[in-house]
């Protein structure tokens, strides 16, 4: 069975962020991840990790104004300076929190920007971010997002991300493979994960439809989790799903699928 990390941006949201660390630990997690840790000082978050014996395995680069609809700014030529400032901030947080990998959300193609312009900007920004993270000893991730949840997202399929990674050419740039997003986009989960395993830096899970916990939808999770063990995936699996009810009440899927 893989090692699971609770995504504290989506689990235990019945309580404020700082209380979620303790709830995750009491639920049996030893690792957590966050989408965006920036609402709290990094030192405060670090105190919660230490207090509860937790490791943080992932957070995202700043992705613009989420409430206003931004889903990443890496493909926006007008926001390159903002993106680079966000890289520096993310590295500062990762250093304090001892997070080994940071995820870059490419975002949607801005109005008035051609696909070629957006890609050129994304490639340049990923090269910049990868170099900055390399100096800090960190891994950069790029995550494909399905077109149904985020119409217009510029990286949608796993092979799109791999082609982008090849163009960037950075040794510390890896694929973040989200099972939910790729089930919606392309399917063929087991064969794709096995084929791309050397390029994958992190895996996240949620069921489809609904993006709820494993076992609420169509994905054959006992097979998927056994497959990850069989092919030798040793990283954490991020639980980035929306609980169908109270978070703890839905966590019995981990016992059912062992």
C-alpha positions as CSV (number, residue, x, y, z in Angstrom):
1,X,0.0,0.0,0.0
2,X,1.4,3.4,-0.9
3,X,2.3,6.1,1.6
4,X,-0.5,8.6,1.8
5,X,-0.3,12.4,2.5
6,X,-3.3,14.3,3.5
7,X,-3.9,17.4,1.4
8,X,-4.8,20.0,4.1
9,X,-6.3,22.4,1.5
10,X,-9.1,19.9,0.8
11,X,-9.3,17.6,3.8
12,X,-10.4,18.5,7.3
13,X,-11.7,21.9,6.0
14,X,-14.4,21.9,8.7
15,X,-11.8,23.6,10.9
16,X,-9.2,26.4,10.3
17,X,-5.9,25.4,8.6
18,X,-3.7,25.3,11.7
19,X,-6.1,22.8,13.4
20,X,-5.9,20.5,10.4
21,X,-2.4,19.3,11.2
22,X,-3.4,17.7,14.4
23,X,-6.5,16.2,12.9
24,X,-4.4,14.6,10.1
25,X,-2.0,13.2,12.7
26,X,-4.8,11.8,14.8
27,X,-6.3,10.2,11.7
28,X,-3.1,8.3,11.2
29,X,-1.3,10.4,8.6
30,X,2.4,11.0,8.9
31,X,2.7,13.3,5.8
32,X,0.7,16.2,4.5
33,X,0.7,18.5,1.5
34,X,-0.9,21.9,0.9
35,X,-2.0,23.7,-2.3
36,X,-1.0,27.1,-1.1
37,X,0.7,27.6,2.3
38,X,1.1,31.4,2.0
39,X,-1.8,32.5,4.2
40,X,0.3,31.7,7.3
41,X,3.9,32.4,8.1
42,X,6.1,29.5,7.2
43,X,7.5,29.4,10.8
44,X,4.0,28.9,12.2
45,X,3.3,26.1,9.8
46,X,6.6,24.5,10.7
47,X,5.7,24.6,14.3
48,X,2.5,22.6,13.6
49,X,4.5,20.0,11.6
50,X,7.0,19.5,14.4
51,X,4.3,19.5,17.1
52,X,2.4,16.7,15.4
53,X,5.3,14.7,13.9
54,X,4.4,15.4,10.3
55,X,6.3,15.8,7.1
56,X,5.2,18.1,4.4
57,X,5.9,16.6,1.0
58,X,4.5,19.2,-1.5
59,X,3.1,22.7,-2.0
60,X,2.4,24.8,-5.1
61,X,4.1,27.9,-6.4
62,X,1.9,31.0,-6.0
63,X,-0.8,30.8,-8.8
64,X,-2.2,34.3,-9.0
65,X,-5.6,35.4,-7.6
66,X,-7.4,32.1,-7.1
67,X,-10.6,33.8,-6.0
68,X,-10.7,35.8,-9.2
69,X,-10.3,32.7,-11.3
70,X,-6.5,32.4,-11.8
71,X,-5.3,28.8,-12.0
72,X,-1.7,29.6,-12.5
73,X,0.2,32.4,-14.2
74,X,3.1,30.6,-15.8
75,X,1.8,31.0,-19.4
76,X,1.0,34.7,-19.1
77,X,3.6,36.9,-20.8
78,X,2.3,40.0,-18.8
79,X,3.0,38.3,-15.4
80,X,6.5,37.0,-15.8
81,X,7.8,39.3,-13.0
82,X,5.0,38.2,-10.7
83,X,5.7,34.5,-11.5
84,X,9.4,34.9,-10.7
85,X,8.7,36.7,-7.4
86,X,6.4,33.8,-6.6
87,X,9.2,31.3,-7.3
88,X,11.4,33.1,-4.7
89,X,8.6,33.1,-2.2
90,X,7.8,29.4,-2.7
91,X,11.5,28.5,-2.2
92,X,11.6,30.4,1.0
93,X,8.6,28.5,2.3
94,X,9.9,25.2,1.1
95,X,13.2,25.8,2.9
96,X,11.5,26.6,6.2
97,X,9.0,23.7,5.9
98,X,11.6,21.3,4.5
99,X,9.4,20.5,1.5
100,X,11.3,18.7,-1.2
101,X,9.1,19.4,-4.3
102,X,7.0,22.3,-5.6
103,X,4.2,22.1,-8.1
104,X,3.7,24.7,-10.9
105,X,0.2,25.2,-12.2
106,X,0.6,26.4,-15.8
107,X,-2.8,28.2,-15.8
108,X,-5.2,29.1,-18.6
109,X,-4.2,30.9,-21.8
110,X,-4.9,34.6,-21.2
111,X,-7.2,36.5,-23.6
112,X,-5.3,38.0,-26.5
113,X,-2.3,35.6,-26.1
114,X,-1.7,33.1,-28.8
115,X,-1.0,29.4,-28.0
116,X,2.6,29.9,-29.3
117,X,3.2,32.9,-27.1
118,X,1.8,31.2,-24.1
119,X,3.9,28.1,-24.6
120,X,7.1,30.1,-25.1
121,X,6.3,32.0,-21.9
122,X,5.6,28.7,-20.0
123,X,8.9,27.1,-21.2
124,X,10.9,30.2,-20.2
125,X,9.2,30.4,-16.8
126,X,9.7,26.7,-16.1
127,X,13.4,26.9,-17.0
128,X,13.7,29.9,-14.6
129,X,11.9,28.0,-11.8
130,X,13.8,24.8,-12.4
131,X,17.1,26.6,-12.1
132,X,16.1,28.4,-9.0
133,X,14.8,25.2,-7.4
134,X,17.9,23.3,-8.5
135,X,20.1,25.7,-6.5
136,X,17.9,25.0,-3.5
137,X,18.0,21.3,-4.0
138,X,14.3,21.0,-4.8
139,X,12.3,19.3,-7.5
140,X,9.9,21.2,-9.7
141,X,6.6,19.6,-10.8
142,X,4.2,20.3,-13.7
143,X,0.7,19.1,-13.4
144,X,-1.8,18.4,-16.2
145,X,-5.4,19.5,-15.3
146,X,-8.5,18.2,-17.0
147,X,-10.4,20.5,-19.4
148,X,-13.8,19.9,-17.7
149,X,-12.9,21.3,-14.3
150,X,-10.6,24.1,-15.8
151,X,-11.6,24.9,-19.4
152,X,-8.6,26.4,-21.3
153,X,-5.9,25.0,-19.0
154,X,-2.8,24.9,-21.2
155,X,-1.5,21.5,-20.0
156,X,-4.2,18.8,-20.0
157,X,-2.7,15.4,-20.8
158,X,0.2,13.6,-19.4
159,X,2.0,13.4,-22.7
160,X,1.5,17.2,-23.1
161,X,3.4,17.6,-19.9
162,X,6.2,15.2,-20.9
163,X,6.7,17.1,-24.2
164,X,6.9,20.3,-22.3
165,X,9.4,18.8,-19.8
166,X,11.5,17.6,-22.8
167,X,11.5,21.1,-24.2
168,X,12.5,22.7,-20.9
169,X,15.3,20.2,-20.5
170,X,15.7,20.6,-16.7
171,X,16.8,17.4,-14.8
172,X,14.8,18.4,-11.7
173,X,11.5,18.9,-13.6
174,X,9.1,16.1,-13.0
175,X,5.4,15.2,-13.7
176,X,2.8,15.5,-11.1
177,X,0.3,12.8,-12.1
178,X,-3.2,13.4,-10.6
179,X,-5.2,10.2,-11.1
180,X,-8.5,12.1,-11.0
181,X,-7.5,14.6,-13.7
182,X,-6.1,12.0,-16.0
183,X,-9.0,9.7,-15.6
184,X,-11.2,12.5,-16.9
185,X,-8.8,13.4,-19.6
186,X,-7.3,10.2,-21.0
187,X,-8.0,7.1,-18.9
188,X,-5.5,4.2,-19.3
189,X,-4.2,4.9,-15.8
190,X,-2.2,1.8,-15.0
191,X,-0.3,1.6,-18.3
192,X,0.4,5.4,-18.4
193,X,1.7,5.5,-14.8
194,X,4.0,2.5,-15.5
195,X,5.3,4.0,-18.8
196,X,5.9,7.4,-17.3
197,X,7.1,6.2,-13.9
198,X,10.7,7.4,-14.3
199,X,9.4,10.9,-15.1
200,X,6.8,11.1,-12.3
201,X,7.7,13.1,-9.2
202,X,4.4,12.9,-7.3
203,X,1.0,11.2,-7.5
204,X,-2.4,12.5,-6.2
205,X,-5.7,10.7,-6.0
206,X,-9.4,11.4,-6.0
207,X,-12.3,9.4,-7.5
208,X,-14.4,10.2,-10.5
209,X,-17.1,11.5,-10.8
210,X,-17.2,14.1,-8.1
211,X,-13.6,14.2,-7.0
212,X,-14.5,12.6,-3.7
213,X,-12.5,10.0,-1.8
214,X,-11.4,6.7,-3.4
215,X,-14.2,4.2,-3.4
216,X,-17.0,6.7,-4.2
217,X,-16.7,6.4,-8.0
218,X,-15.6,4.4,-11.0
219,X,-11.9,3.9,-10.5
220,X,-10.7,0.4,-9.4
221,X,-8.6,1.6,-6.5
222,X,-7.5,-1.8,-5.1
223,X,-5.9,-2.5,-8.5
224,X,-4.4,1.0,-8.8
225,X,-2.8,1.0,-5.4
226,X,-1.5,-2.6,-5.8
227,X,-0.2,-1.6,-9.2
228,X,1.8,1.3,-7.7
229,X,3.4,-1.1,-5.3
230,X,4.1,-3.6,-8.1
231,X,5.8,-1.2,-10.4
232,X,7.9,0.2,-7.6
233,X,6.5,3.7,-6.9
234,X,8.0,4.7,-3.6
235,X,6.8,8.3,-3.3
236,X,3.9,9.6,-1.4
237,X,0.3,9.7,-2.8
238,X,-1.4,12.9,-2.1
239,X,-5.1,12.7,-1.0
240,X,-6.3,15.7,-2.9
241,X,-10.1,15.0,-2.9
242,X,-13.3,16.7,-1.7
243,X,-14.7,14.5,1.1
244,X,-18.3,13.4,0.4
245,X,-19.1,14.1,4.1
246,X,-17.0,14.7,7.2
247,X,-13.4,14.0,6.5
248,X,-12.7,11.4,9.2
249,X,-15.9,9.5,8.3
250,X,-14.7,8.9,4.8
251,X,-11.2,7.8,5.6
252,X,-12.1,4.1,6.0
253,X,-11.2,3.7,2.3
254,X,-7.5,3.3,3.3
255,X,-8.4,0.3,5.4
256,X,-10.7,-1.2,2.8
257,X,-8.2,-1.1,0.1
258,X,-5.2,-2.5,2.0
